[in-house]
Amino acid sequence: MNEMYHKPNMDVKNNPCCIDNVEAIEIDGIKQWISLRSANTSNPILLFLHGGPGTAQIAFSRKLQSALEKNFTVVNWDQRGAGRSYSSKIKPEDMTIERFILDAEELAEALLQRFKQEKLFLIGHSWGSIIGAYLAAKRPDLIWAYVGIGQVTDMARGEKLSYQFTLDEAKRIGNQKATRELERIGEPPYSNLKAAGTQRKWLAKFGGQVVNGTTIGMVVKNISICDLGLLGITKFIKGAAFSLKTLEEQQNRVNLFQEVLEINAPVFFCCGRRDYNVPFELAVEYLEKLRAPQKEIVWFEHSAHSPNFEEPDVFQEFCLTKLKGCIV
Protein backbone atom coordinates (compact mmCIF):
# COMPACT_ATOMS: atom_id res chain seq x y z
CA MET A 1 0.00 0.00 0.00
CA ASN A 2 1.79 3.16 -1.10
CA GLU A 3 -0.80 5.86 -0.33
CA MET A 4 -3.41 6.06 2.39
CA TYR A 5 -6.08 8.44 3.60
CA HIS A 6 -7.82 7.89 6.93
CA LYS A 7 -11.37 9.10 7.37
CA PRO A 8 -12.51 10.36 10.76
CA ASN A 9 -15.85 8.64 11.30
CA MET A 10 -14.37 5.63 13.10
CA ASP A 11 -12.35 5.67 16.30
CA VAL A 12 -9.29 4.04 14.79
CA LYS A 13 -6.87 5.33 17.44
CA ASN A 14 -8.76 3.67 20.28
CA ASN A 15 -9.64 0.56 18.30
CA PRO A 16 -6.80 -0.85 16.21
CA CYS A 17 -9.18 -3.40 14.66
CA CYS A 18 -11.18 -0.55 13.14
CA ILE A 19 -10.38 0.75 9.64
CA ASP A 20 -11.62 3.55 7.41
CA ASN A 21 -9.11 4.15 4.62
CA VAL A 22 -8.95 4.97 0.96
CA GLU A 23 -5.71 3.47 -0.33
CA ALA A 24 -3.71 3.20 -3.52
CA ILE A 25 -2.35 -0.24 -4.24
CA GLU A 26 -0.44 -1.76 -7.12
CA ILE A 27 -2.24 -4.41 -9.16
CA ASP A 28 -0.47 -5.74 -12.24
CA GLY A 29 1.94 -2.84 -11.94
CA ILE A 30 -0.90 -0.27 -12.16
CA LYS A 31 -1.87 2.04 -9.29
CA GLN A 32 -5.47 1.29 -8.37
CA TRP A 33 -7.58 2.49 -5.47
CA ILE A 34 -9.64 0.72 -2.83
CA SER A 35 -11.66 1.84 0.16
CA LEU A 36 -11.66 -0.24 3.34
CA ARG A 37 -14.24 0.31 6.07
CA SER A 38 -14.93 -1.89 9.08
CA ALA A 39 -15.64 -1.70 12.80
CA ASN A 40 -13.51 -4.83 13.17
CA THR A 41 -11.22 -6.17 10.46
CA SER A 42 -11.61 -9.71 11.76
CA ASN A 43 -15.14 -9.60 10.34
CA PRO A 44 -15.78 -11.27 6.95
CA ILE A 45 -14.73 -9.34 3.85
CA LEU A 46 -17.24 -8.07 1.29
CA LEU A 47 -15.43 -7.25 -1.96
CA PHE A 48 -17.60 -5.17 -4.29
CA LEU A 49 -17.00 -5.15 -8.05
CA HIS A 50 -18.71 -2.06 -9.41
CA GLY A 51 -20.80 -1.77 -12.55
CA GLY A 52 -20.54 0.30 -15.66
CA PRO A 53 -18.12 -0.40 -17.21
CA GLY A 54 -16.51 2.52 -15.41
CA THR A 55 -19.08 3.37 -12.72
CA ALA A 56 -16.48 3.50 -9.96
CA GLN A 57 -18.25 3.52 -6.61
CA ILE A 58 -15.77 4.48 -3.88
CA ALA A 59 -17.08 8.05 -4.00
CA PHE A 60 -20.76 7.17 -3.54
CA SER A 61 -20.79 3.90 -1.58
CA ARG A 62 -20.17 5.12 1.99
CA LYS A 63 -23.68 6.30 2.91
CA LEU A 64 -25.41 3.29 1.39
CA GLN A 65 -23.05 0.69 2.90
CA SER A 66 -22.44 2.19 6.34
CA ALA A 67 -24.62 -0.32 8.19
CA LEU A 68 -22.63 -3.21 6.70
CA GLU A 69 -19.41 -1.97 8.34
CA LYS A 70 -20.59 -3.16 11.76
CA ASN A 71 -20.51 -6.80 10.69
CA PHE A 72 -18.22 -6.92 7.65
CA THR A 73 -15.02 -5.47 6.29
CA VAL A 74 -16.40 -3.58 3.29
CA VAL A 75 -14.06 -3.17 0.32
CA ASN A 76 -14.83 -1.07 -2.75
CA TRP A 77 -12.42 -1.09 -5.67
CA ASP A 78 -12.24 1.50 -8.42
CA GLN A 79 -11.20 -0.80 -11.27
CA ARG A 80 -8.40 0.08 -13.67
CA GLY A 81 -9.40 2.96 -15.89
CA ALA A 82 -12.29 4.04 -13.62
CA GLY A 83 -12.76 6.66 -10.92
CA ARG A 84 -9.67 7.21 -8.80
CA SER A 85 -7.94 4.47 -10.79
CA TYR A 86 -8.31 6.32 -14.07
CA SER A 87 -5.10 7.44 -15.77
CA SER A 88 -4.42 8.61 -19.29
CA LYS A 89 -1.39 6.30 -19.21
CA ILE A 90 -3.53 3.15 -19.19
CA LYS A 91 -3.36 1.44 -22.57
CA PRO A 92 -6.67 0.59 -24.27
CA GLU A 93 -5.28 -2.83 -25.20
CA ASP A 94 -4.94 -3.62 -21.48
CA MET A 95 -8.65 -3.05 -20.93
CA THR A 96 -9.89 -6.60 -21.42
CA ILE A 97 -12.28 -8.77 -19.47
CA GLU A 98 -9.49 -11.28 -18.94
CA ARG A 99 -7.26 -8.58 -17.43
CA PHE A 100 -10.02 -7.42 -15.07
CA ILE A 101 -10.53 -10.98 -13.84
CA LEU A 102 -6.82 -11.23 -13.09
CA ASP A 103 -6.89 -7.86 -11.33
CA ALA A 104 -9.80 -8.96 -9.15
CA GLU A 105 -8.07 -12.25 -8.39
CA GLU A 106 -4.87 -10.46 -7.35
CA LEU A 107 -6.83 -8.05 -5.16
CA ALA A 108 -8.79 -10.85 -3.47
CA GLU A 109 -5.62 -12.74 -2.65
CA ALA A 110 -4.00 -9.57 -1.25
CA LEU A 111 -7.01 -8.84 0.97
CA LEU A 112 -7.11 -12.36 2.36
CA GLN A 113 -3.42 -12.25 3.12
CA ARG A 114 -3.59 -8.80 4.70
CA PHE A 115 -6.52 -9.58 6.99
CA LYS A 116 -5.47 -13.19 7.60
CA GLN A 117 -8.73 -14.67 6.40
CA GLU A 118 -9.45 -17.88 4.53
CA LYS A 119 -12.10 -16.63 2.10
CA LEU A 120 -14.22 -13.59 1.26
CA PHE A 121 -17.61 -12.73 -0.19
CA LEU A 122 -17.43 -11.64 -3.83
CA ILE A 123 -20.17 -9.23 -4.93
CA GLY A 124 -20.47 -8.16 -8.57
CA HIS A 125 -22.92 -5.53 -9.81
CA SER A 126 -23.92 -5.40 -13.50
CA TRP A 127 -20.62 -5.12 -15.44
CA GLY A 128 -18.92 -6.24 -12.22
CA SER A 129 -21.08 -9.37 -12.24
CA ILE A 130 -19.29 -10.46 -15.41
CA ILE A 131 -15.92 -10.26 -13.67
CA GLY A 132 -17.43 -11.81 -10.55
CA ALA A 133 -18.99 -14.82 -12.26
CA TYR A 134 -15.82 -15.64 -14.19
CA LEU A 135 -13.65 -15.27 -11.09
CA ALA A 136 -16.03 -17.30 -8.92
CA ALA A 137 -15.92 -20.11 -11.46
CA LYS A 138 -12.14 -19.88 -11.74
CA ARG A 139 -11.28 -19.53 -8.03
CA PRO A 140 -14.08 -20.84 -5.80
CA ASP A 141 -11.37 -21.55 -3.21
CA LEU A 142 -11.17 -17.79 -2.55
CA ILE A 143 -14.85 -17.21 -1.78
CA TRP A 144 -17.46 -18.10 0.79
CA ALA A 145 -20.13 -17.19 -1.75
CA TYR A 146 -20.67 -15.24 -4.95
CA VAL A 147 -23.39 -12.56 -5.12
CA GLY A 148 -24.55 -11.25 -8.50
CA ILE A 149 -26.53 -8.00 -8.43
CA GLY A 150 -28.21 -7.16 -11.73
CA GLN A 151 -26.43 -10.26 -12.98
CA VAL A 152 -25.34 -10.20 -16.61
CA THR A 153 -25.93 -13.51 -18.39
CA ASP A 154 -26.46 -13.25 -22.15
CA MET A 155 -25.91 -9.65 -23.24
CA ALA A 156 -27.33 -10.05 -26.74
CA ARG A 157 -30.61 -11.55 -25.54
CA GLY A 158 -30.75 -9.15 -22.63
CA GLU A 159 -30.49 -6.09 -24.86
CA LYS A 160 -33.36 -7.33 -27.03
CA LEU A 161 -35.55 -7.95 -23.97
CA SER A 162 -34.66 -4.52 -22.61
CA TYR A 163 -35.56 -2.85 -25.91
CA GLN A 164 -38.87 -4.71 -26.17
CA PHE A 165 -39.83 -3.82 -22.60
CA THR A 166 -39.09 -0.14 -23.26
CA LEU A 167 -41.06 -0.07 -26.51
CA ASP A 168 -43.99 -1.91 -24.91
CA GLU A 169 -44.03 0.58 -22.02
CA ALA A 170 -43.97 3.53 -24.42
CA LYS A 171 -46.98 2.15 -26.28
CA ARG A 172 -48.80 1.15 -23.08
CA ILE A 173 -48.70 4.66 -21.62
CA GLY A 174 -49.19 6.35 -24.99
CA ASN A 175 -45.81 8.11 -25.14
CA GLN A 176 -45.66 8.81 -28.85
CA LYS A 177 -42.27 10.54 -28.76
CA ALA A 178 -40.66 7.55 -27.07
CA THR A 179 -42.37 5.16 -29.46
CA ARG A 180 -41.12 7.10 -32.50
CA GLU A 181 -37.54 7.30 -31.23
CA LEU A 182 -37.41 3.65 -30.26
CA GLU A 183 -38.88 2.46 -33.55
CA ARG A 184 -36.42 4.70 -35.40
CA ILE A 185 -33.35 3.07 -33.81
CA GLY A 186 -34.82 -0.44 -34.09
CA GLU A 187 -33.98 -3.41 -31.94
CA PRO A 188 -30.36 -4.25 -31.03
CA PRO A 189 -27.62 -4.74 -31.94
CA TYR A 190 -27.52 -0.95 -32.22
CA SER A 191 -25.57 0.84 -34.91
CA ASN A 192 -23.81 3.13 -32.43
CA LEU A 193 -23.63 4.23 -28.78
CA LYS A 194 -26.04 7.10 -29.49
CA ALA A 195 -28.78 4.63 -30.43
CA ALA A 196 -28.08 2.59 -27.31
CA GLY A 197 -28.27 5.81 -25.32
CA THR A 198 -31.70 6.56 -26.74
CA GLN A 199 -33.04 3.22 -25.56
CA ARG A 200 -31.45 3.62 -22.11
CA LYS A 201 -32.86 7.16 -21.83
CA TRP A 202 -36.41 5.91 -22.18
CA LEU A 203 -35.77 2.83 -20.09
CA ALA A 204 -34.68 5.12 -17.26
CA LYS A 205 -37.82 7.26 -17.65
CA PHE A 206 -39.96 4.14 -17.44
CA GLY A 207 -38.32 2.90 -14.22
CA GLY A 208 -36.34 0.01 -15.68
CA GLN A 209 -33.03 1.22 -14.24
CA VAL A 210 -34.01 2.79 -10.91
CA VAL A 211 -37.59 2.59 -9.65
CA ASN A 212 -37.61 5.94 -7.86
CA GLY A 213 -35.30 8.40 -9.58
CA THR A 214 -32.36 7.90 -11.92
CA THR A 215 -28.95 6.27 -11.76
CA ILE A 216 -27.20 9.64 -12.00
CA GLY A 217 -29.45 11.07 -9.32
CA MET A 218 -28.72 8.15 -7.03
CA VAL A 219 -24.97 8.62 -7.51
CA VAL A 220 -25.06 12.39 -6.96
CA LYS A 221 -27.28 12.09 -3.90
CA ASN A 222 -24.86 9.70 -2.22
CA ILE A 223 -21.49 11.20 -3.12
CA SER A 224 -19.20 11.53 -0.12
CA ILE A 225 -16.84 14.48 -0.65
CA CYS A 226 -14.18 12.99 1.62
CA ASP A 227 -14.03 9.90 -0.61
CA LEU A 228 -14.08 11.72 -3.93
CA GLY A 229 -10.36 12.48 -4.05
CA LEU A 230 -8.33 14.98 -6.03
CA LEU A 231 -9.96 15.73 -9.40
CA GLY A 232 -12.65 13.25 -8.40
CA ILE A 233 -15.47 14.40 -10.68
CA THR A 234 -13.14 14.86 -13.65
CA LYS A 235 -11.56 11.44 -13.21
CA PHE A 236 -14.97 9.81 -12.74
CA ILE A 237 -16.30 11.27 -15.99
CA LYS A 238 -13.13 10.55 -17.99
CA GLY A 239 -12.87 7.05 -16.54
CA ALA A 240 -16.49 6.21 -17.30
CA ALA A 241 -16.12 7.35 -20.92
CA PHE A 242 -12.80 5.54 -21.37
CA SER A 243 -14.06 2.32 -19.79
CA LEU A 244 -17.24 2.26 -21.82
CA LYS A 245 -15.39 2.93 -25.07
CA THR A 246 -12.81 0.17 -24.50
CA LEU A 247 -15.05 -2.47 -22.90
CA GLU A 248 -18.54 -2.06 -24.39
CA GLU A 249 -17.93 -4.32 -27.39
CA GLN A 250 -16.41 -7.04 -25.21
CA GLN A 251 -19.26 -6.76 -22.73
CA ASN A 252 -21.84 -7.15 -25.48
CA ARG A 253 -20.33 -10.53 -26.46
CA VAL A 254 -20.67 -12.08 -22.99
CA ASN A 255 -22.78 -15.21 -22.74
CA LEU A 256 -22.47 -17.00 -19.39
CA PHE A 257 -24.92 -19.68 -20.55
CA GLN A 258 -22.06 -20.92 -22.72
CA GLU A 259 -19.01 -19.80 -20.74
CA VAL A 260 -19.74 -20.29 -17.02
CA LEU A 261 -21.58 -23.54 -16.45
CA GLU A 262 -20.49 -24.28 -12.88
CA ILE A 263 -19.48 -22.34 -9.77
CA ASN A 264 -18.29 -24.54 -6.93
CA ALA A 265 -19.49 -22.16 -4.22
CA PRO A 266 -22.87 -20.83 -3.03
CA VAL A 267 -24.41 -18.40 -5.52
CA PHE A 268 -27.00 -15.70 -4.84
CA PHE A 269 -28.57 -13.40 -7.41
CA CYS A 270 -30.06 -10.18 -6.02
CA CYS A 271 -32.77 -9.24 -8.53
CA GLY A 272 -34.90 -6.13 -8.69
CA ARG A 273 -38.45 -6.91 -9.81
CA ARG A 274 -38.28 -4.00 -12.24
CA ASP A 275 -34.78 -4.58 -13.66
CA TYR A 276 -34.78 -4.25 -17.41
CA ASN A 277 -31.34 -2.72 -17.69
CA VAL A 278 -30.15 -6.31 -17.39
CA PRO A 279 -33.47 -8.19 -17.53
CA PHE A 280 -34.11 -10.30 -14.45
CA GLU A 281 -35.76 -13.10 -16.45
CA LEU A 282 -32.40 -14.18 -17.84
CA ALA A 283 -30.82 -14.27 -14.39
CA VAL A 284 -33.59 -16.60 -13.23
CA GLU A 285 -33.18 -18.81 -16.30
CA TYR A 286 -29.40 -18.88 -15.95
CA LEU A 287 -29.43 -19.77 -12.26
CA GLU A 288 -31.68 -22.73 -12.99
CA LYS A 289 -29.06 -24.09 -15.39
CA LEU A 290 -25.95 -23.17 -13.38
CA ARG A 291 -24.39 -25.96 -11.36
CA ALA A 292 -23.59 -24.82 -7.81
CA PRO A 293 -23.75 -26.44 -4.36
CA GLN A 294 -26.26 -23.79 -3.26
CA LYS A 295 -28.09 -21.21 -5.36
CA GLU A 296 -30.90 -18.78 -4.74
CA ILE A 297 -32.69 -15.76 -6.17
CA VAL A 298 -33.16 -12.95 -3.64
CA TRP A 299 -35.96 -10.64 -4.77
CA PHE A 300 -36.07 -6.89 -4.16
CA GLU A 301 -39.66 -5.91 -4.72
CA HIS A 302 -39.16 -2.14 -5.00
CA SER A 303 -35.98 -2.04 -7.07
CA ALA A 304 -34.72 -2.23 -10.62
CA HIS A 305 -31.05 -2.57 -11.54
CA SER A 306 -29.36 -1.47 -8.29
CA PRO A 307 -31.27 -3.21 -5.48
CA ASN A 308 -28.32 -2.99 -3.07
CA PHE A 309 -28.53 0.81 -3.35
CA GLU A 310 -32.28 1.18 -3.92
CA GLU A 311 -33.17 -0.98 -0.90
CA PRO A 312 -30.02 -0.91 1.28
CA ASP A 313 -31.83 -2.15 4.40
CA VAL A 314 -33.07 -5.24 2.59
CA PHE A 315 -29.58 -5.85 1.18
CA GLN A 316 -28.05 -5.52 4.64
CA GLU A 317 -30.51 -8.07 6.03
CA PHE A 318 -29.63 -10.44 3.18
CA CYS A 319 -25.92 -10.13 4.02
CA LEU A 320 -26.51 -10.74 7.73
CA THR A 321 -28.75 -13.76 7.25
CA LYS A 322 -27.93 -15.50 3.98
CA LEU A 323 -24.24 -14.67 3.58
CA LYS A 324 -23.08 -15.22 7.13
CA GLY A 325 -24.72 -18.63 6.98
CA CYS A 326 -22.23 -19.63 4.23
CA ILE A 327 -19.21 -19.39 6.53
CA VAL A 328 -18.06 -22.80 7.72
N, C-alpha and C positions, 0 to 999 in steps of 0.2 A: 504494500500500500504506500504510494508515494505522495499523496495529498489527502488531507482530511479536514473536515469542517464539523465541529460539534455544535449541535443545536441545544438550546437551553431548557427545553420543556421536560427533561428528565433529570433526576438528581444523580448524575453520573458520579460526582465526587464522593457522595456518601454511599453509593451502591455500585461497586465495581462490576457487577454482573449486568448493569444497565448500559444500554448503548443507544445513541441517537446521532449518527454520523452520515455525512455524504462524502464518499471517498472515491478517489481516482485509483484504478488498478490497471495493471497491464495484462491484456488477454491477446494472445497471438501477436505480441509485440506492439499492440495498439492500445493507447490510453483510453479506457472506458470507465464510466462512472456508475456507482451503485449507491443506494441509500440503505442504511441498516438501522432498524428501530426495534427495541425490545426492552421490556421491563426486566427481563432475565434471559441472558443469552444461552442458558441451558435449556430453554424452551425449544420446541421443534421449529425448524426453519420453513418458512413459506417463501419460495422463490417465484416471483411474478415475471412472466415474459409478456411484455406489452404488445398491443395491437398496432395496426397501421396498414402497411409498413411505415414506421417512422413516428408513431404516436407515443413518444417517450413519456413515461408517466411519473418520474421522480417528482416533478414540480407540482403535480396535482393529486398525488396519492395520499398525502399525509392525513388530511381531514377525513377522508372516506375509509381509511384503514386504521385509524387510531385505536379503536376498540380491540383490534386483533393483537396489538402490541403487548397486551397484558398476558396473553397465553402463548404467543408465538414470537419468533424472531423474524420480522418482516423485512424482506429484501426486494427492492425494486432495482431494475437494471436498465439504464438507457443503452440500448443496443448500439453496436458500431454504426456510425452514420446518422444517429438520431439524438435529439436533445443535447444534453451536456457532452455526449460522446461524438457529436458531429465535428468533423474537421474537413477542410477543403483538401487535405493531403490524402484522404482515404481514396483508394483507387476503385473506380466502378467495377472493375473485373474481380475485386475481392468481395463484392456484395452478392453473395450467392447463398441459397438456402443451406447448402452443405457447410459453408463457412460459419453460418449462424448457429447451426447445430453443434459444431465443434467449439465455438465460443461459449455456448450455454453449458456444454459438458465440462469445459475447463473451469468455468465459474462455479458450477456445482461442486466439483471436486475441491476447489480452493475453499469454499464455504464450509464443507464438511470437515476438512482438515483444520481450518482455523477455529471452529467452534467445537471440535472434538466430538462430532456426531456421526452416527452410522449412516443415516439416510435423511432425505428432506422431502418436503411436499413440493411438487412441480406444478405450477399453475400457468397455463397459457391462455391468453385472450385473443380471439380473432386471428390475425396474422401470427401472433405468438403461439396460438394453438397448433399451427403447422410445425414450428420448431419443437414445441412440447411433445406432440405425438411421436414425431420421429425420434426424439431423444429418449422418450419413455420406452419405445420399442427397442432402441439400441442399448440402453443402459438401465434396465429395470433394477439393477443392483444398487443404484444411487437413490432410489425413491421409495417412500412409503406408499405414495399414491400419486396418480396423475389426475389433474383437474382441467378439463377443457371448458372454457367459457366462450360462448358464441363459436363453438367448435367448427372449424373449416373441415370439410370432408371431400367433396367433389366440386371444385370451383366452377367448372363449366355448367354443370346442372344447377348449381346454386344461383348463378347469375341469371339463368333463364327463369327460375322460380321467382326470384326477386323482381325481375322485370314484369312478369305476369301478375304478381300480387299488386304492384304499383299501378299498372294499367287498369286492372280490375277495380281497384279502389277509386281511381280517377273517374271511371265510368259510373261506379256505384253512387258516388256523391255528386255527380254531375259537374265535375270540374273540367270544362271544355278545353281550357288552356293546357292543363296537364295532359289530357288525352291527346291533343294535337302534337305536343312536343314529344311525347312518348312514342306515338305512332310514327312520327317523322324519323326518329333515330332507329326504330325497329328493335327487334330482340337481339340480345348478344349472340356472338361476340361483337363488341362495338368497334367502330372504325377508328376511334380515337378516345383519349381521356376526356375530352369535352362531352362526348356523347354519354360516357359512363357517368360523368358529373351531373348531367341532366337527369338521368334516372335516379341517382342518389339524392339529388335535390328534392325530387317529389317524394321519394321514399321517406325522407326525413320529415317532410310536411305531413305525411300520412301516418307517422308514428311507428314506422318500421325499423328505425334506428334507436331512438329513445322515446319512451312512451310520453313522458311529460317534459317537453323541452327539446333541445338539440344537443348533439355531441359537442359542438364548439361551446355552447352555453354551459354544459356540464363541466367542461375543462376549465373555462374561465372562472366559473363560480368557485371552483375548488383549488385554484392555484395558491400555493404557499410561497410568498415572496422569499422567505429564508431558504427555500429549496430551489429557487429558480436559477441562481448562479449568475456569474458574469455573462452578459450578453445573452441571457436566457431566452427571451422571446425571439431574438434574431436567430439564435442557433436552433430553436425549436422549429421555426418556420423553414429555415434552410434545410435542416435535417429531414423534415417531413417530405419536402419536395424532392430531395436527393434520393431518399429511401424509396419513395413511390416510383420514381423514374427508373431506378435500377432494379427494383424487385417485382414490380407489378406483373410483368410478363411471366416471370417464373412462378409467381403466386397463382396466376390464372391457369397454370398447367397442373396444379396439385390435384391428385386423386388418391385419397387415403384408402378408398375401397380396393384399389389395386396395389398400393404401396405399403400400407401398414395393416397387416392382417391379424397381428397378435401383439399384445402388451402384457408381459408377465408381472403385472402389478395391478392393484385395484384402480379402477377408472371411474371417474364421475364426470358427467357433462352437466354443467349449469346452463339451463336453457330458459330464455325469456319467452313467454307465450306469444309475444308480438314480434319476435326477431325475424325480420326478412332482409336484414343486411347480409347475414349468413343464415339462410332459412333453417329453422329448427327441425323441420321434417327430415332433412337429410342426416342430422345428428342422431335422431332417433333410429332411423334405418341403419346407419353405420354401426351404432352401438349394438344393435341386435346381431350383426354379423361379426363384430370384433370378438376375438378370443381373448378373454382375460379372466383371472381367478375370481374377480368381483367386479361388477359393473352396474351403474345406476344412473338414471336421469334424475336430476334435481330441478324441479320446476319453480320458476319465479313468475308469479301470476300477474304482476304489474310492471313487467320489464320487457324490453326488446333486446338489443344487442349487447348491453353492458349491465347485466343483472347485479354483478358485484358492486357496481357504483350506483345503480338505480335503486336497489334495495339492499343497502349495506348491512342492515340489521339481520336480514334473512341470511345473507352470505356469512356473517359472523357466526350465526347459530349453526349453519351447515358445517363450518370449520370446527367448531367446538364439539359437535356431536358425531358427524360422519367421519371427519378426517382423523381426529384423535383416536377413534376406534380402530384405525388401521395400524397403529403403532404396536409392535409386538416385542 
